[in-house]
Amino acid sequence: MTNEQLAAFIKQGGNDELIPILWERIRKIMYMKSDSVYSTLQGRFQQCGVDIWDLKQSCYMAFLKAIDGYKPDTGNKFTSYLSYPFKNTVNELIGMRTQKQKNEPLNDCTSLDTPLKEDEPDGNTLVDMIADDNAVNAVELVELEDDYRVLHEAVDGLKYPQNRVINSYYFDKSMKDIGAEIGISGQRISQLLHKGLRCLRRSEPLRQLYRENQQHKTLNAMQKYQTRPDMHLYITELEEKYLKLLHKTTACPPP
């Protein structure tokens, strides 16, 4: 029985004995995500008194929320439903709050300079626990690392000197400087750059990555608003868009 079949049976109700079976299949994936995120923002987690096992234990609740949000009729893999509740779990553990929550009067009634521990007046204060508005979401950072890996593999797979030109150009070197390093004119560097970019646009791994990212964004939006009746029409439109993206992802014609 597939993960999707197990999740569908659990959603029907009366099949709670299947939850541990599905969890055992998903647990390794969730723990790998936890290790990556914890490694990325270890200092932040430690400030909040959260160790790696706190995060891993919280994964189970995210897993249950993914089951609640799972929709078998979309045809999507169950694992794609894990991302949104996992992000929420991480943000809750490290004290990230929405802008709306920050503006609530009751949330502002205590001084942000209040020490977290009374016996450590020089230690961390409440302000240390509030995420910077510009802080990068830890889960998204891990996902970006995977995207960068695919991108770098595609660039490295180009013929020389196209791969070197693209790598150098996007590391803030001018075409003139690149040409001086390689021993060719800046005009020729421009030609190589554009030819390399055209090759990348035809790269099937990058095309697949783009479709998956668009699909992922649509799915996250669906999960975010699915509990709001006033967003029913918007959700319906998103579901139609999602099914089209899913079709392109799973049955894409060659470039």
Disulfide bonds with the S-S distance in Angstrom:
none
